């Protein structure tokens, strides 16, 4: 059907494949054809990375109303819970019921990958800027590499060690920038950075062990079930650690939490999954490098965080290190 007010799209040329085969038969190198949906996959990965990056901005805005990490995290997971229950159900349609070992794996992965990592991240954001938080979290590939070496004795090449050194030099530079804030507290900044680093490490544990589980139960089902576990744990944590009247928060915190749950949690999870399906994990990861840049930009524009040579240099080094690490695999 012809689009209204436009010309019909050109039909694919059936000779294109013949031309490529002819060139190869003559010994000429022909670059591989781009997979279908590559552009859409890159766009989805970039969108997901930017949406994920907004989480830190929203949390920092909520903290301005005097609420703490336990309460903000509870509201985020409370609003996200129905969506991830639906995702787990959708991903499990037509599949056999989970076995006992699968449930144990889901519980463990939900604890480390989504509950503990989220709590440590939210706690750390009470002490450091959103820009530093995103840079520390972006060290995740280096932690996966280290865990592979420690747990499975996988070899680490000198080029990979060099890439890691570049990334951690960027964190050191960004941390120095953090201490230049007016009234900055060295102990508080160090505590915040340590908490977020622990968050990245916890999520790296999830990534290292989730591969085998994904192959058994599927990515949608695992993500939905593991995040549902994390939602229940975060809500339970609030009920244990805080009185019920602590749930009475200013109205803007409710709306910020709802926005966080939908736009910065559930939607980007789906976007990244669709991106991997269309473009592959490697391309999606490369497109995700826009995330730290988006956080820095939103931190400056929305939160009023300073932008100077320290944070620019630190961001460039972290991105360069992670890019070199991915390229060297």
RAZIGI-V797588 format. One record per residue. N is the residue number from 0. PHI is phi in radians with two decimals (NA if undefined). D_FIRST is the distance of its C-alpha to the first C-alpha in Angstrom with 1 decimal. Layout:
# RAZIGI-V797588
n=N phi=PHI d_first=D_FIRST
n=N phi=PHI d_first=D_FIRST
This chain:
# RAZIGI-V797588
n=0 phi=NA d_first=0.0
n=1 phi=-1.37 d_first=3.8
n=2 phi=-1.08 d_first=6.4
n=3 phi=-1.11 d_first=9.0
n=4 phi=1.28 d_first=11.9
n=5 phi=-2.46 d_first=11.0
n=6 phi=-1.69 d_first=10.4
n=7 phi=-1.14 d_first=8.0
n=8 phi=-1.13 d_first=10.0
n=9 phi=-1.14 d_first=12.6
n=10 phi=-1.29 d_first=12.7
n=11 phi=-1.07 d_first=15.8
n=12 phi=-1.47 d_first=18.8
n=13 phi=-1.17 d_first=20.5
n=14 phi=-1.39 d_first=23.7
n=15 phi=-1.03 d_first=24.1
n=16 phi=-1.13 d_first=25.7
n=17 phi=-1.14 d_first=27.9
n=18 phi=-1.09 d_first=29.1
n=19 phi=-1.10 d_first=30.1
n=20 phi=-1.14 d_first=32.0
n=21 phi=-1.10 d_first=33.7
n=22 phi=-1.10 d_first=34.9
n=23 phi=-1.14 d_first=36.2
n=24 phi=-1.14 d_first=38.1
n=25 phi=-1.65 d_first=39.9
n=26 phi=1.39 d_first=41.1
n=27 phi=-1.58 d_first=39.0
n=28 phi=-1.39 d_first=37.8
n=29 phi=-2.13 d_first=34.1
n=30 phi=-1.09 d_first=32.9
n=31 phi=-1.10 d_first=30.8
n=32 phi=-1.20 d_first=27.1
n=33 phi=-1.16 d_first=25.8
n=34 phi=-1.12 d_first=24.6
n=35 phi=-1.06 d_first=21.1
n=36 phi=1.46 d_first=21.0
n=37 phi=-1.07 d_first=24.2
n=38 phi=-1.06 d_first=23.3
n=39 phi=-1.11 d_first=22.2
n=40 phi=-1.11 d_first=25.3
n=41 phi=-1.11 d_first=27.6
n=42 phi=-1.10 d_first=26.2
n=43 phi=-1.14 d_first=26.7
n=44 phi=-1.12 d_first=30.2
n=45 phi=-1.13 d_first=31.2
n=46 phi=-1.06 d_first=30.0
n=47 phi=-1.07 d_first=32.0
n=48 phi=-1.13 d_first=35.0
n=49 phi=-1.17 d_first=35.0
n=50 phi=-1.13 d_first=34.6
n=51 phi=-1.02 d_first=37.5
n=52 phi=-1.13 d_first=39.6
n=53 phi=-1.19 d_first=39.4
n=54 phi=-1.00 d_first=41.5
n=55 phi=-1.11 d_first=44.7
n=56 phi=-1.12 d_first=44.2
n=57 phi=-1.15 d_first=43.7
n=58 phi=-1.10 d_first=46.7
n=59 phi=-1.10 d_first=48.9
n=60 phi=-1.14 d_first=47.9
n=61 phi=-1.13 d_first=48.8
n=62 phi=-1.10 d_first=52.2
n=63 phi=-1.18 d_first=53.1
n=64 phi=-1.69 d_first=53.6
n=65 phi=1.45 d_first=56.4
n=66 phi=-1.61 d_first=54.6
n=67 phi=-1.87 d_first=55.1
n=68 phi=-1.11 d_first=53.0
n=69 phi=-1.08 d_first=53.6
n=70 phi=-1.28 d_first=52.4
n=71 phi=-1.09 d_first=49.3
n=72 phi=-1.16 d_first=48.3
n=73 phi=-1.06 d_first=48.9
n=74 phi=-1.17 d_first=46.6
n=75 phi=-1.02 d_first=43.8
n=76 phi=-1.31 d_first=44.0
n=77 phi=-1.10 d_first=44.5
n=78 phi=-1.29 d_first=41.1
n=79 phi=-1.40 d_first=39.4
n=80 phi=-0.94 d_first=41.0
n=81 phi=-1.05 d_first=38.6
n=82 phi=-1.19 d_first=35.5
n=83 phi=-1.38 d_first=37.1
n=84 phi=-1.08 d_first=38.4
n=85 phi=-1.11 d_first=34.8
n=86 phi=-1.13 d_first=33.8
n=87 phi=-1.11 d_first=36.6
n=88 phi=-1.13 d_first=35.7
n=89 phi=-1.09 d_first=32.1
n=90 phi=-1.20 d_first=33.2
n=91 phi=-1.68 d_first=35.7
n=92 phi=-1.08 d_first=33.6
n=93 phi=1.31 d_first=34.3
n=94 phi=-1.84 d_first=36.9
n=95 phi=-1.18 d_first=40.7
n=96 phi=-1.08 d_first=42.9
n=97 phi=-1.20 d_first=44.5
n=98 phi=-1.48 d_first=47.9
n=99 phi=-1.01 d_first=50.9
n=100 phi=-1.10 d_first=50.6
n=101 phi=-1.17 d_first=47.0
n=102 phi=-1.12 d_first=48.1
n=103 phi=-1.06 d_first=50.9
n=104 phi=-1.13 d_first=48.5
n=105 phi=-1.10 d_first=46.1
n=106 phi=-1.09 d_first=49.0
n=107 phi=-1.15 d_first=50.4
n=108 phi=-1.18 d_first=47.2
n=109 phi=-1.12 d_first=46.4
n=110 phi=-1.15 d_first=49.9
n=111 phi=-1.36 d_first=49.8
n=112 phi=-1.37 d_first=46.2
n=113 phi=-2.17 d_first=45.3
n=114 phi=-1.38 d_first=48.5
n=115 phi=-1.12 d_first=51.2
n=116 phi=-1.07 d_first=48.9
n=117 phi=-1.20 d_first=47.6
n=118 phi=-1.11 d_first=51.1
n=119 phi=-1.11 d_first=52.7
n=120 phi=-1.13 d_first=49.9
n=121 phi=-1.10 d_first=50.3
n=122 phi=-1.13 d_first=54.0
n=123 phi=-1.15 d_first=54.0
n=124 phi=-1.15 d_first=51.9
n=125 phi=-1.25 d_first=54.8
n=126 phi=-2.10 d_first=56.8
n=127 phi=-2.25 d_first=54.5
n=128 phi=-1.28 d_first=51.7
n=129 phi=-1.13 d_first=48.1
n=130 phi=-1.12 d_first=47.9
n=131 phi=-1.14 d_first=50.6
n=132 phi=-1.01 d_first=49.1
n=133 phi=-1.20 d_first=45.8
n=134 phi=-1.16 d_first=47.5
n=135 phi=-1.13 d_first=49.8
n=136 phi=-1.10 d_first=46.9
n=137 phi=-1.30 d_first=45.2
n=138 phi=-1.31 d_first=48.2
n=139 phi=-0.89 d_first=46.7
n=140 phi=-1.03 d_first=45.9
n=141 phi=-1.20 d_first=49.6
n=142 phi=-1.25 d_first=50.8
n=143 phi=-1.07 d_first=48.7
n=144 phi=-1.09 d_first=50.3
n=145 phi=-1.16 d_first=53.8
n=146 phi=-1.14 d_first=53.3
n=147 phi=-1.07 d_first=52.2
n=148 phi=-1.25 d_first=55.5
n=149 phi=-1.24 d_first=57.6
n=150 phi=-1.58 d_first=56.3
n=151 phi=-2.10 d_first=55.2
n=152 phi=1.00 d_first=57.2
n=153 phi=-1.32 d_first=54.2
n=154 phi=-1.22 d_first=55.2
n=155 phi=-2.11 d_first=54.6
n=156 phi=-1.41 d_first=54.5
n=157 phi=-0.98 d_first=56.4
n=158 phi=-1.12 d_first=53.2
n=159 phi=-1.21 d_first=51.8
n=160 phi=-1.10 d_first=55.0
n=161 phi=-1.11 d_first=54.7
n=162 phi=-1.10 d_first=51.2
n=163 phi=-1.12 d_first=52.5
n=164 phi=-1.08 d_first=55.4
n=165 phi=-1.09 d_first=53.1
n=166 phi=-1.10 d_first=51.2
n=167 phi=-1.25 d_first=54.4
n=168 phi=-1.13 d_first=55.8
n=169 phi=-1.11 d_first=52.9
n=170 phi=-1.13 d_first=53.7
n=171 phi=-1.06 d_first=57.3
n=172 phi=-1.16 d_first=56.4
n=173 phi=-1.15 d_first=54.1
n=174 phi=-1.18 d_first=56.9
n=175 phi=-1.08 d_first=59.3
n=176 phi=-1.10 d_first=57.0
n=177 phi=-1.06 d_first=57.1
n=178 phi=-1.30 d_first=60.9
n=179 phi=-1.48 d_first=60.8
n=180 phi=-1.06 d_first=59.4
n=181 phi=-1.11 d_first=62.1
n=182 phi=1.33 d_first=64.0
n=183 phi=-1.11 d_first=62.3
n=184 phi=-1.92 d_first=64.2
n=185 phi=-1.02 d_first=64.5
n=186 phi=-1.14 d_first=64.9
n=187 phi=-1.15 d_first=62.1
n=188 phi=-1.14 d_first=59.7
n=189 phi=-1.13 d_first=60.9
n=190 phi=-1.10 d_first=60.4
n=191 phi=-1.08 d_first=56.8
n=192 phi=-1.12 d_first=55.9
n=193 phi=-1.15 d_first=57.6
n=194 phi=-1.11 d_first=55.7
n=195 phi=-1.26 d_first=52.3
n=196 phi=-1.10 d_first=53.3
n=197 phi=-1.11 d_first=54.2
n=198 phi=-1.09 d_first=50.8
n=199 phi=-1.09 d_first=49.2
n=200 phi=-1.16 d_first=51.6
n=201 phi=-1.09 d_first=50.8
n=202 phi=-1.24 d_first=47.0
n=203 phi=-1.12 d_first=47.9
n=204 phi=-1.04 d_first=49.7
n=205 phi=-1.03 d_first=46.6
n=206 phi=-1.13 d_first=44.5
n=207 phi=-1.13 d_first=47.2
n=208 phi=-1.71 d_first=47.5
n=209 phi=-1.41 d_first=44.0
n=210 phi=-0.97 d_first=42.6
n=211 phi=-1.17 d_first=44.2
n=212 phi=-1.22 d_first=43.4
n=213 phi=-1.03 d_first=39.6
n=214 phi=-1.15 d_first=39.7
n=215 phi=-1.53 d_first=41.2
n=216 phi=-2.02 d_first=39.4
n=217 phi=1.67 d_first=36.2
n=218 phi=-1.22 d_first=35.5
n=219 phi=-1.07 d_first=33.8
n=220 phi=-1.14 d_first=36.6
n=221 phi=-1.14 d_first=39.3
n=222 phi=-1.07 d_first=38.1
n=223 phi=-1.10 d_first=37.7
n=224 phi=-1.23 d_first=41.1
n=225 phi=-1.15 d_first=43.0
n=226 phi=-1.25 d_first=41.9
n=227 phi=-1.06 d_first=42.7
n=228 phi=-0.99 d_first=46.2
n=229 phi=-1.11 d_first=46.5
n=230 phi=-1.05 d_first=45.5
n=231 phi=-1.09 d_first=48.2
n=232 phi=-1.13 d_first=50.7
n=233 phi=-1.18 d_first=50.1
n=234 phi=-1.19 d_first=50.5
n=235 phi=-1.10 d_first=53.6
n=236 phi=-1.04 d_first=55.0
n=237 phi=-1.09 d_first=54.9
n=238 phi=-1.13 d_first=56.6
n=239 phi=-1.42 d_first=59.3
n=240 phi=-1.62 d_first=59.9
n=241 phi=-2.25 d_first=59.4
n=242 phi=-1.24 d_first=60.6
n=243 phi=-1.06 d_first=58.1
n=244 phi=-1.21 d_first=58.8
n=245 phi=-1.22 d_first=57.4
n=246 phi=-1.31 d_first=54.0
n=247 phi=-1.38 d_first=54.6
n=248 phi=-2.07 d_first=53.0
n=249 phi=-1.00 d_first=51.9
n=250 phi=-0.97 d_first=48.6
n=251 phi=-1.01 d_first=46.9
n=252 phi=-1.14 d_first=47.6
n=253 phi=-1.09 d_first=45.6
n=254 phi=-1.19 d_first=42.5
n=255 phi=-1.11 d_first=42.9
n=256 phi=-1.18 d_first=43.2
n=257 phi=-1.12 d_first=40.1
n=258 phi=-1.09 d_first=38.1
n=259 phi=-1.09 d_first=39.7
n=260 phi=-1.14 d_first=38.8
n=261 phi=-1.52 d_first=35.1
n=262 phi=-1.36 d_first=34.1
n=263 phi=-1.99 d_first=36.7
n=264 phi=-2.25 d_first=37.1
n=265 phi=-1.25 d_first=34.4
n=266 phi=-1.07 d_first=31.2
n=267 phi=-1.16 d_first=32.5
n=268 phi=-1.04 d_first=33.5
n=269 phi=-1.14 d_first=29.9
n=270 phi=-1.09 d_first=28.6
n=271 phi=-1.20 d_first=31.1
n=272 phi=-1.07 d_first=30.4
n=273 phi=-1.15 d_first=26.7
n=274 phi=-1.13 d_first=27.7
n=275 phi=-1.11 d_first=30.1
n=276 phi=-1.11 d_first=27.5
n=277 phi=-1.59 d_first=25.1
n=278 phi=-2.04 d_first=27.7
n=279 phi=1.64 d_first=30.9
n=280 phi=-1.13 d_first=34.1
n=281 phi=-1.13 d_first=35.6
n=282 phi=-1.15 d_first=32.8
n=283 phi=-1.09 d_first=32.4
n=284 phi=-1.14 d_first=36.2
n=285 phi=-1.13 d_first=36.2
n=286 phi=-1.13 d_first=33.5
n=287 phi=-1.19 d_first=35.6
n=288 phi=-1.14 d_first=38.4
n=289 phi=-1.25 d_first=36.9
n=290 phi=-0.99 d_first=38.4
n=291 phi=-1.03 d_first=42.0
n=292 phi=-1.11 d_first=41.1
n=293 phi=-1.14 d_first=39.1
n=294 phi=-1.12 d_first=42.1
n=295 phi=-1.05 d_first=44.5
n=296 phi=-1.10 d_first=42.4
n=297 phi=-1.21 d_first=42.1
n=298 phi=-1.09 d_first=45.8
n=299 phi=-1.26 d_first=46.7
n=300 phi=-1.33 d_first=44.4
n=301 phi=-1.78 d_first=44.7
n=302 phi=-1.61 d_first=48.0
n=303 phi=1.34 d_first=49.9
n=304 phi=-1.21 d_first=50.8
n=305 phi=-1.23 d_first=52.4
n=306 phi=-2.18 d_first=50.7
n=307 phi=-2.56 d_first=53.1
n=308 phi=-1.10 d_first=53.8
n=309 phi=-1.08 d_first=54.8
n=310 phi=-1.27 d_first=51.4
n=311 phi=-1.14 d_first=49.5
n=312 phi=-1.13 d_first=51.6
n=313 phi=-1.10 d_first=51.5
n=314 phi=-1.10 d_first=47.7
n=315 phi=-1.08 d_first=47.4
n=316 phi=-1.19 d_first=49.9
n=317 phi=-1.09 d_first=48.2
n=318 phi=-1.12 d_first=44.8
n=319 phi=-1.12 d_first=46.4
n=320 phi=-1.12 d_first=48.3
n=321 phi=-1.18 d_first=45.4
n=322 phi=-1.13 d_first=43.3
n=323 phi=-1.12 d_first=46.2
n=324 phi=-1.13 d_first=46.7
n=325 phi=-1.18 d_first=43.1
n=326 phi=-1.21 d_first=43.3
n=327 phi=-1.47 d_first=46.6
n=328 phi=-1.34 d_first=45.3
